[in-house]
Amino acid sequence: YDNIPESPYVKYQPSTVPDFSMHQIKIDISNILVSNSFFEMQNNSLIPDSSVKLFSSDSVVKILNPLSNDLSVLRPNMYYSGLKTIKFNLNRQSNNLKMFEFGKVYKKNKTEYIEKEKLTIFVTGGFSGGNWFEDANSSNFFFVKGVFSKVLSNFGLDSSFFQVKESISNYAELQLSYHING
């Protein structure tokens, strides 16, 4: 065993495991939001054809053989199902809601179908206080901004890494795009 000749070359194969995975990022974001009193919701990607007109999306993906008219279109955004969940809870006197959803949205170009992963956050009502010790604080833009800051700081990022895009739709939407190297 001690007569093995030495080789002038060393074989080394680096690990190909990435430093992060999208699944782990989703788990980390979910943990941050849940620790800030958010609830995760999971809605169906199929929505009624009539709801598409509410959000004026042109390039919708229609199901060729739908089971019913209520499940005939793949959602172009996550607002209809999120607002439907909020309506359900508000009708049951649950007024202070903080919810989030990871989901896919779909659209159709001239030649291809596009599927994107999205995170949507819904907040309504108060977010703290409302007791004998503290006045109620209503949810507002700055509360949501603070939540985003917590999520970004968890990954060692700040807002200078992101670019805010204006929405081209008729409803409130904030899009963040991450740019590497300018």
Secondary structure, DSSP 8 states (H G I E B T S, - for coil): -TT----SS---------S--HHHHHHHHHHHHHHTT-EE----SEE-HHHHGGGT-SS-EE-SS-SSGGG-EE-SSSHHHHHHHHHHHHTTT---EEEEEEEEEEEE-SS-EEEEEEEEEEEESEEE--SSSS--EE--HHHHHHHHHHHHHHTT--GGGEEEE---SSS---EEEE-S--
